[in-house]
Amino acid sequence: MTTSQWPAEARAQYNELRQHICWNSDGRRPTGTFTDEANVPEWFRDVTAGLLRPPEAPTLQVARIWDPVDWPTLLENNPRCPAVSIGPDGYGPTDLTWQIVADAYRILDAAGKTPSLDIDIEINAASELALAPTVLYCGALDPGLDRNLIACVDASLGGQILYSRDDGGWMWA
């Protein structure tokens, strides 16, 4: 769907939220922070401060984050959580769920690795603030030494999404 095909309310929320990001650039890649006026939960503004990256999709994508943020724990423990668009409502196979991705993330975290999710922050078709995970990265993996851990994560993702050495993780977008 192109931006113009989204419901008017969703487009209005998208435009409003985009106006409430303060972008900074150090000459490399811009990073952003939601302003106090942004209609996002306070905890979400705090966690994402300085981590927002410019959007890349021709959708209602407000920003992206791929830094190591423990999204599974944050979404489990915070009120007023954004929706999660995944599987039939977002990217990936139709049977992919947020719980499956969160479990895979936790397997890597428990092994002492530093996983990170590539997350699109968007306004979905229901006009809700949503997170759309697309990739589970883990740059600390050695495909030779960590093959059992990689196989475990492959299996936890249903065997449909396999580790890609080239991508440094598991990609479903």
N, C-alpha and C positions, 0 to 999 in steps of 0.2 A: 504494500500500500504506500502510495506517495503521501506526503504531508497533507495535501489538499483533499485526500480521500478520507481522512479521519473525521470523526464527528466534530462539529463546531465547538462544543464545550471542551473537548480534549485539546483542540488546537489553541483555544483561548488559554487554558491552563498551561500548556507548553510555552506559549509566548510570554505569559506572566512569569513563569519560573525562570526562563532563560534571561529575563531582564534582571533577575535577582541573583546573579552570579558575578562576583568580582574576579576578573581574570588578571593574572600577573604573568609576566614573561621575563625570564632571566637571559633572553637571547637564544634559548634552546627551544623548549616546548612549553607552551602556556599551561599554567595550573590555575585552578579556581577554587573559590569558597562561596557557599551560599551565604547571602547577606541575612541579617536579622529579619528582613521583610519577606524572605522566601517562605512559601507555604510548605515547609517540611518540619518534621519533628525536631526538637532541639537536639536530642541525642544524635540524630542523623546529620545535622549541620555540623556538630562538633567532631564526629568521627570522620566526616568527609572533608573537613577543612584543609585546604591546600593540596588535596588529592584529585580534584576533579580535572579531567582532561577534556579537550574539545570533542564534540560528537563527530562520528564518522558515517552514520547511516542516514539515508534519506527518509527517516521516519520521525516520530516525535521523541527522538533520543535527545535528552537534555545534556548529558555528559557521559563520560566513561571513567571507570576506576579500575586499575589493575594492580595497585599496590597491595601488599599483604595486610588485609583487614580480615578479622575473624567474623565474617558475615554469619556463619551458622549460629554462633553464640549470641551475636548481637540481635539477630532476628528472633531468636528464641527468648531472650530476656528483656526485650524492650517493648513498651506499649506503642501503639500507633505505628505499627510496622508498615512499610511499603508492601504492596503486593509483589509476588514473585512470578514473573512470566517465564515459563519453561515448558518444554514438551508441547502438549497440544495448544497451550496459550502463548508460546514463545519459540525459542530455538530448541533444536534437538529432536530425537525420536519421540513419538507420541506417548510412549510409556516412561519417559524420563520425568522424574519429579524432583522438587527441591530437596526432599528428604534423602533421595539417592545421592545427589550431589553433595549435600552436607555430610553424609556418612563417608563418602570418598575423601572429602577434605579432612575429616577427623582422623581417618586412617593415616594420612600423610603427617598430620600434626602430631599424632601420638607416636609416630616413628622418629620424631625430632627433626623433621624436615620443615621447611617454611613454605607452605602452600599459599597460593593467592588465586583469587578468582578474577577473571576479566568480566566486569559487570557493566552493562549498559544501564544508565539511569534514564527512565523514560516516562512518558505519560501513555498509558495503555488505552485501548479502544473504549474501556469503561470510564475513562477520564480519571484514573487513579494514578498516583505516583507508584511506579513499579521498578523493580530490579530485574534485569534480564541477564542472567549469567550465560556466558558463551564459551569460556575456556577455564579449565582448572590447570594452572601452572605450578610447576615445582622445579625450579632451576637447580636445586641442590641434589637432584637425582643423578646417579651414575648408572646407566642402563646395564652395565655388566655387574656391578656390585649390588645394585638394588632391584635385580630382576624379580625376586620373590615379592617385594613390596609393589612393584609395578603390576605384576600379575594379580595381586590382591585388589588393587584399585581398579584394574581392568574388569575383574569379576564383579566388584561392587557396583560398577557402572553398567552391569548387565551384559558385558562382553560385546556390546555394540559400539562402544566408544573406547578405542584402544590408545595407549600411550604413543605419542609421536615424538620421536627424538628430535626431529626438525623443529617442532613447535615447542618443545620443552614441557609438554603436558598433554592434556586430554581436551580435544576441541570437538564441539558439537554444533557450532554455528556455521 
